Amino acid sequence: QVQLVESGGGLVQAGGSLRLSCAASGGIFSFNAMGWYRQALGKERELVAAITYGGTTNYADSVKGRFTISRDNAKNTVYLQMNSLKPEDTAVYYCIAEKRGIRSWGQGTQVTVSS
């Protein structure tokens, strides 16, 4: 069974930075895509960024140039470096990891950006 453990959320002022981490475990096959979704209060969950095992990345337009996704395949860990944070980035951030066509979700970590 896949387990995803997230860390790094918190409260930060606008313009500040945070780094999220997500460690995945479970099974013997490598994870293909890993990434982050977020859900703000009253809004639908949306993709923030994703990265394949080979390092190909995909970002939401709203975070391009501010957020950077990376991963350590040896540790099955994905990171999200968030810079120049804005109040509209406030949301619960969820880690995802895909293996053999099955997507697993983390429990979520709160990111709050104050103005």
Disulfide bonds with the S-S distance in Angstrom:
Cys22-Cys95 2.05
